[in-house]
Amino acid sequence: MRLNSLRSRTAIVAALGALALSLTACGTSSDPLATDEGASGQDPDTIVVGSQAYYSNEILAEIYAQALEADGHKVERKLNIGQRDAYMPALESGEVEVFPEYTGNLLQYLDPQTQAKSPEEVTAALQGALPDSLRALDPAQATDQDSYNVTADFAAEHGLSSLEDLAGLDVPITLGGPAELEKRPYGPIGLKDVYGVDSTFEATGDTTVPDLVAGTVNVANVFSADPRISTDNLVTLKDPKNLFLASQVVPLVSSSVSEEVAPVLNAVSAQLSAEDLVALNVQSTVDQRSSADIARQWLQAHNLA
């Protein structure tokens, strides 16, 4: 009797567990890659555009999506997917078909041992490193990469526009950035080896830009698309000898996508400048505008929508 009772209770618990799992599976998922039918159920006439979980990348994805829609394509958005480990498998499977990427960072992800540095070298190496299921279209002039910046006042006072100009400076150079920059190949050692610039290093971390503005350091490691380059009146010094790995904005697309997509996205790349990307990011972080509105205004200003 006890054994039968135990079996009955076990069966009831199992049935309730199965019911709970079934209800959970029917619930709404927060995963942007989740669909009711999966990749095989996608409308073949719809282009799926994705983005990283990063406001600047989401703006770029919206620009791509709206440009495609203006050209007559049906578009589905799967934004804020996450980082490369999350979205690259979705791109390779065709679940996501268009994605804004960055040439140098993507190349390092695919080929950690790459020696490519210049924009041309990186673009060529990336084409060879991509799997057959993916292709990179034309890169934009816009970048999101390491760069060295000075204040506009400091640049004007000393006639600075390039890292080459730092070598002849008659004031000591104090370089600020995250602690790990001190040992990076593009840190103080690289600045000396490539440009002949002597500098002392100050680990400034999260306060790098405020320290640059305050004069605690006079050269700072800031990402080239950082909106503070505009809001804090900074000057990004040119890097003609490619101290930094070039990382241009580039449309990454599934090889299965129609050839009609390429001219649309290449037209975006042809007009997207480094200054544009900084300005777009300012509209997001300072003006608190939506990615869709920011993208729409940029496309209209460039006659692409």
N, C-alpha and C positions, 0 to 999 in steps of 0.2 A: 504493500500500500504506500509506504513512504517512498519507495523507488518510483512508482507511477506518479505520485504527487510531484516529486522532484523533476521528473521528465516533463510533466505538464508545465511547471513553472519555467523550466529552461526553454521550452518551445515558445511560450508567451513572450519571454524576454527577447528571444531571437527575432520573433515576428515584429515586436515593437522597434527593435534596432534597425531592422530592414526598412520599416516604414519611415523612421527618422532619416535614414540615409536617402531614401527616395524623395522625401520632402525637401531636404537640403539641396539635392541635385536640381530640383525644380526651381529653387530660389534664384534671385538676381545676383550675379557675380560682379564684384568690383574690378575684376581682371579685364583690362582693355582688350586683351587678346581673346577673351571668351566670346563665343558665338553659339547660337542655337544649333547650327548645322556643321560648324567647323569649316576649315579652308575649302573642303571639297564642295561645300554648299554655297560658296560665294557666287554672286551674279558675275558671269564672265565679262559683262559689259561695264562693271563697276571697278574703278581703280581704288585700292585701299592705300591710304596715306597714313603713315605713322610718325610718332615723335618720341624723343626721350622725355623723361620726367624733369624737364628743365625749361624754364620760361622762354629763353632765347631760341631753343630748338623748336619749341611749340609754335613760335611766331613764324619760323621758316617753313614748318610743315603747313601752316595755314596759307602762307604765300603760295606754296606749291599747289595746295588743294584748290584755292580760289582761281589760280591761273589756269588749271586744268578745267575747272568748271566754266570759266569764261570762254574756253576753247570748245565747249560743248560736251565735255566728258562727264559721266556720272562718277561721283567720288564718295567714298565712305572714309570717315576719320577714325583712327584708333590712336589717340594721343596719350601722352604720359605713360608709355609702356614701361619705361625703366632704362637701364643701361645696356651695354652691348651684349652681355650674357643672356639678357632676356629677349632683345629684339632681333639679334642676328639669326637665331634659328627660325624665327617667324619670317624673316626676309628670305632665307634660303629655301624655305618650304613654299613660298609664294602666298602665305597667309597675309603678309604685308608686302606691298608692291613698290611703294615709293617712300623714301626716307631721306631727310637732310642729314648728311654726315660731314666729317672733317677729315681731309685727306691724310694728314700726318698721323693723327691719333688712330684712325682706322687701319692704316698701314702697320703701325706698331702692334696693333691688336692681332692682325693677321700674320705678321712677320716680325716678331720681337727682336730679331737680330739684324734688321735692316740698317744699312749705312746711308740711305738716302736722306738728304737734308733740304736741298733747294726745292722750290715749287715744282720745277720741271722734273727733277729726279724723283720726287715723291709721287707725282702724277703717273709717271711711267712705271714705277715699281708697283704702285697700287693696282694698275690694270693687270699686271702679271700675278699679283697675289690673290686677287679675288677668285672665288669659286665660279664655275661655269654658269651657275644659276643667277649670278649678279653681275651688273655692269655699272661703272661710274660714268656719269655724263660730264659735261664741261664744268670745271671748278670756277667758282666766283673769285673776284679779287678780295672779297671779305674773308677774314680769318678769325678764328677763336683759338689763340695759341699764346704761349709765353712771349712776353715782350718786355723791353726796358723803357721806362717812362721817366720824364722829368716834368717839373711844373713849367707852364708857359712862360712865366717870368724868368726862370732860370735859363730856359732855352733862348729867350730873347737877349738876355744879358750876356750870354757866352756864345751866341751864334750857333746853336746846336740844332741839327736836324737828323744826324746819323750817329750810330755808335762809333764810327770812325772819328768823329769830331771830339770825342772824349779824350783821345790820346794826347791832344795838344792843350788840354785844359790846364790852367794855372792855379786851380784850387783842388784840394784833396777830394777824391771820390769816395763816398760812403754808399755802399749798395745795400738796399733793404729788401727783404723777402722772407718767405718761410724758412725755418731752420734748415730744412733739407737742401735748400738752394746752395748752401756753402760748399757742398760736396758734389753737386750736379755738374756735368760737363759744360753746361752753359752758364754756370755761376761765375764766381770771381776768377777761377782758374781759366775757364774758357774765355772770359773777357780779356784776360791777359794774353793768352796764347793766340787768339784770333785777331784781336784789335790792338794789342799792346797797351792795354789800359790797366794801370795799377789801381787797386781799390781795397778798402777795408770793408768787412761784412758786418751787418747788423741784423740779427734775427728779429724781424718785426711781426711776423705772423699776421693775425687779423687786423693789426693796426698799420699795415704797410702804407696804405694810401694816406691816412691821417698823418703818419710820420713824415711822409714825403711832403705833404702840404705844409706841415709845421717846420720843415727844414731839419728834422732830426737825421734824415738821410737825404741825399740829393739825386739819387738814381734808384728806381724801384721796379721790382718784378711784378707786373700787372698783366692780366690776360687782355689780349688785344681788343676783345669785344666788351670789356667791362664798361658799364654805363658811367662809371665815375671818371673815365677819361674825358667825358663831356662835362659832367656836372661839377667836377673839381678842376677843370681847365688844365688838363695834362697834355703833354706832347709825347707821342710814341716815336721813339728814335728808330729810324730805318736800320735794317740789318742786311746790308749788301753782301756780306761774306757768309751769310747763313749760319750764324751761331746757333740759332733756334731751328728746330724742326718745323718746316712749313706745314700749316694745317688749315687749308682753305675749305670753305663751305662748298659741298658738292652734292648733287642729287644722286643717291644710290637707288637703283631700280632693279626689279626682277627682270631677268632675261625674257620672261614670258610676256611682258608688257608690250603693247603695241608700239611700233616705231613712231607713231604719231605723237607720243608723249615727249620724246627727246627734244624736238624743236621748241616746245612750250617751256620746258624746264631750263633748257639752255639759254633761252631768251631772258629768263629770270637771272641766271648766273651772270650773263653779260652786263647786267646793270646793277648788280648788288655789290656795293663797295664796302670797304672797312668802315668808313664813316657812316654809311647807311645802317650797318648792323649795330653800331654803338647807339645811334639815334633811335633805332627800333627798341633797343633794350631800355633806353631812358623812358620811352613812352610806357613801357610795362612796369618798371620799378618805381618811377617817380610819378608819372601821370596816372598810373593804375588803370590803364586802358586794357580792354580784352585783346587777346591775340587776334581774334577775327577782325576787329575794327582796325588794329594796327596794320594787319596784312592788307586789308581792303584799301586803306589810304595809300599805302606804298605802291600797290599795283596801279591804282588810278593815277598817281603822280608820275608813273613811268610808262603810262599808256599800255599797260598789259592787261587791263580788265575794263 
